[in-house]
Amino acid sequence: MMNFEGLEMIAVLVVVVVFVKVLDQFGLLEASYDDSVEDELELSAVRHRPEALEQLEAQTRFSRKELQILYRGFKNECPSGVVNEDTFKEIYAQFFPQGDASTYAHFLFNAFDTDHNDSVSFEDFVMGLSILLRGTVQEKLNWAFNLYDINKDGYITKEEMFDIIKSIYDMMGKCTYPTLKEETPRQHVEIFFQKMDKNRDGVVTIDEFIDCCQNVSLFLF
């Protein structure tokens, strides 16, 4: 059971925790690898060809060996070389059988789909994963802001925050304690928004978002 009281930015924590589970699901936490994986990465005949290892190694905080393992797991689960939204939702549904993870998975998918082509490539996946698992606090907060900024206009509104928070509660389902009342997500949004919207203009900018999160003691990475 999980008590949400005081977790002002639980969405980002959920992202990190769940992605560790997703890595395990993909077989990406295995310690072993073989040299043939590099050949697969360079010469694979999948529909989407990933960038060369050297370029991804330079753009992420993963080593060459880690990228080889990541790609092997990704290719095993996604032979086409890309993940569509339906597959993304199926993955999250496995970890939250007592709730409905589809809406949160939709928002998270859009955050990973940085070029907005309705698919997540290996490059998209590993770039986002690098930030979530090994990025600086600033990088993680920038990523989190992008998740909340659903329409990508540079601001977070109350409705956007409500949609994200509500989707998290829907995903957790019966795993929350105490049992959530229907009005709980809206109440939490009002509290969070008051803390973040310093100038009371009805929207939260990235500076307000980062300033608030950096001053929340429970916001841990």
N, C-alpha and C positions, 0 to 999 in steps of 0.2 A: 504494500500500500504506500502511496506517496502523498505527503502533505505539501501543498503548493504555497503555503503561507510564507511570505517574505522572499520568494524567488522571483524577483522583478523581471529577470531576463531569462526565464526558464527555456524559452524557445531555442536559444543557442546551445544550452546544455543538452537539450534533447537531441539536437542535430549531431553533436559530437558523440554522445553515448550510442545513439542508434547507428552511426556510421561505423563504430567499432564492431557492432553486430553484423552490419552489412559486409564489412571486410571479411569477417569469419564465414559468413554465408557464401561469399565468393571464393573462399579458400585462399584469401590474400594474406592471412597471418601465418601461413606455413613458413617454417624456417628454411626449408630446402628449395633448391631451384636447379635447373640444368642449363647448360650453355645453348641448347637448341632454342630457348625462348627468345634470345636475341635475334636469331634468324627469323623466327616467326614475326617479331616486331618489325623487322626491316623488310621482309619479303612476303608478308601475309597477303593472301588473295581475297581477304574480306572486302565487302563493298566499300567500307570506309578505311582508308589507310592512315594510321597514326603518324604523327611527326617522328623524326629520328630520335633515338634515345638521347643523343648529345644535347639536342635542343630542349627536350623535356627535362633533362637533368639540370640544365642551366636555369630553366624557368620555375622549377619547383625545389622543395627541400628534401626530395627523395634521392637516394643513391641509385646508381645504375642497376645494381642487383635488386633493389626494392622495386624499381620500375618494371623490371623483367617479371617479377612475381605478380605485381599488380596487373600487368597486361595479360599474363597467362590466365589469371582468374577472371578478368573482365571478358576475355575472348571465349572462355569456356561457357560463361553465362550468356554472352551476347555475341554469337558468331558473326552477326552482320557488322560488328564494330561500333554499333550505336545502341543506346537504350531509349526506347520510346516511353511515353508517360504511363501507358498501361502496365508495362513491365515494372516501372518504378513503383507504382501503386501496389502491385502484387508483392514486391519485396517488403514493403512496409507493413502490409496486411499480415504477413507471417509473424511479425514481432508484436503486433497489437491485436490479437484475436478477440479481445473483450471490448474493443472499441472500433471506431470507424476512422481509419488512417488516410482515407482517399483524399480528403481536402487538404490536409497538411502535406501529403506527398505531392499534390499538385503544386502547392506554393514552393516547396523545396525543389521540385523538378524545374520550375521556372527560374529559380535562383541559380541552378547549375547550368541551365540552357542559356549561356551568356550571349550567343549569337542569334537566339530566338528563331531557331529553325525546327522547333518541335522535336528535337532529339538531343541526347547527351552523348557526346563522343568520348573516347578514352581520354583525349586531351582535356575536355571539359571536366570530366570526372576527377582526374588526377590533379588538376589545378585547384579545384575547389577543395579536394581532400587535403592537399598540402597546406592550405590556409587553415582549415578547421583543426587539423591535428598538430601542425608545426608552425603556424603563423604567429606573428606578434599579436599582442592584445589589440593594437590599432587595426591590424589587418582583419582580425576576427570580427571586430566591431563594425568595420566597413562592410564586411560580408553580411553580417546580421542586419545592418540597416537596409541593405539591398533586398534581403528576404522580406522585411516588413513593408518596404516601399513597393507595394504590389504593382502599381501602375507606372513605376519607374519615372516619376516626375520630380524626384529630388526631395520629396517631403513625405512624412508619415502622418496620415490623418487618424482620427479616432476610429473610423470605420475600418481602415486597413489594419490597425492594431487589434481591433475586436475580431476581425476575420481570422487573423493568425492565432490569437489566444484561444478563440472558440474552437478552432481546428485542432489545437493541442489537447484541449479538454475532451473533445470528441474522440481523439485518438487514444487517450488514456482510458476512457470508458470507466469501467468498474474499479480501476486501479487507483482511484483518487480517494483520499481520506482527509476530512470527512466527506461524505457524499455531496456532490456539488448540487446546488440549487440552480434553477434555470437562469436566475439573474446574476449568478456569481461571475461569469466571464465579463459581463458589462461593468460590474462593480470594480473588478480588478483593473480593467482598462481605464476607468476614471481615475483610480489611484495612480497608476503608472503614468498616465498622461499629465496629471497635475505636476508630477515630479519632473517630467521631461520638458514640457512646454513652458520654458522659463519666461518668455516674453508674452505669454497668453495670447498668441495670435491664431490659435486653433490648429496649428500644424507643428510637427517636430522636425527640425532640420538635422542634418548629420552631425553638426557641431553640438547641438543640444543633446542628441542621442548619445554621442560619445562621452560628453562631459558627465551626464547622469550615470551612465554605466560604469565609468571609471571611479565614481564615488560611491558605488554600491559594494559594500564589503562582501556580500554573498556572491558577487559575480566573479566566479573563479574559472580560470582556464588551466 
